[in-house]
Amino acid sequence: MFRNGGLGRHFFILNLMVLLRIENLFIEILFNIPTQQ
C-alpha cells in the first residue's frame, strides 16, 4: 500500500499546500506594509 509513488505524491501535495500558505503570507505582508505607513 505504501509505495514510494503514493508517499511521494502525498508529500508533494503537503509541500504545495505549505508553499501556497507562505505565498499568501508574503502577499499579505507586501500589501499590508504600504497601507499601514
N, C-alpha and C positions, 0 to 999 in steps of 0.2 A: 504494500500500500504506500509506504513512504519511500518512493524512489527519488533520485536526485532531480528529475524533471519536475515533479509535483512540488517538492520542497522549494526548489529554486523559484518556481513560479509564484508561490505564496510569499517568499521573501522579497521578490521583485515588487509585488503589489504593496507590501508593507513599506518598502523603501519609497515607492511612488507616492503613497499617502503622506509619509513624513516630508518628502520634498515639497509636496503641494502645500503642506502646512507652513513650512519655512518660507516658501514663496509668498504666501498670504501675509505672514508676519512682516516680511521685507516691504511688501506693497503698503501695508498699514503704516509702518514706520516712515516710509518715504512720503506718503501723502499726509500723515498727521503732523510731522515736524514743521512743514511750511505754514500750515494753517494755525499752529499754536504760536508761532513767532509774531 
